[in-house]
Amino acid sequence: PLVGLAAAVAVCALVLPGFSGSFLLLVFGLYEPTLRAVRDLDLAYIAVFGLGAVLGLASFVSVLTWLLEHHRRTLMVIMT
């Protein structure tokens, strides 16, 4: 569960300027384990990470779209 949640949060950095997904993985303490899982082809870890990333990105983009439609000016001020 932690790996999926961390992936969901880290992948949001792809959408927001100024945030680093790698740094967020470092904060969660999952940067090294993720690199190790890719190196060792740990398919279970990679699958959980990928599922968390896809779900996180889809939900975050939906929330961001809604915010842009309903609170565009405020959101742009915050993002700037």
N, C-alpha and C positions, 0 to 999 in steps of 0.2 A: 504493500500500500504506500509506503514512504517513497519508493522509487517512482511509482506512477504519479504521485502528487508532486514530487520534485520535478519530474519531466513536464508536467502540466504547467507549472509555474515558470520553469526555465524556458520553455518554448514561447511563452508570451513575450520574451525579450526579442523575438524575431519581428514582432509587430511594433513594439515601442522603441522609439529612438533613445539612445543613451543608456540602455540596459544591456548587460552581457549575460547570455545564458550560461556560459562557462563559469562566470563569477557566481551566479546563483547556485550552480551545482557545487562549487567550492564551499559556499556558505552552508549548504545542506550536508556537506561532507561526502558527497556522492560523485565528485569529479573523478577521483582515482578508481573507485569501484566500477564506474561506467566505462572508463578507458580499458580497464582490465577485462571487463565483460566483452567488449568489442574485440580485444586482442585474442581472448580465449574462445571466442565464438559461443558465449553462454547465451543460447537462444531464448531461454526462459526469461532472463534478465532483460535482454534486448526487446523481447515481445512486450513485457510489462512496461518498459520505458517507452516504447513506440506507441502503445495503446494510450498511455498517459499523455504523451505529447500530442497525439491526434485529438483526443477528447479535450485537452486543455486549450489547444489552438482553436478548435471549433467553437467551444463555449466562449472563449475570450473574444473572438472575432464577432460573435453574435452580440455580446454585451457592448463591445465597442461600436458596432453598427447602430445599435439602439441608442447609445449615448450620443452618437453623431447626429442622429435624426431628431432627438428630443432636447439635447443640451449642447448643441454644437459650439456655441461661443464659449461657454464655461470649460468644456473639454479642451478646446484649442488653447485657452489661456493656461490651463493646468499642464498640458503637454508641452507648451512652449517654455 
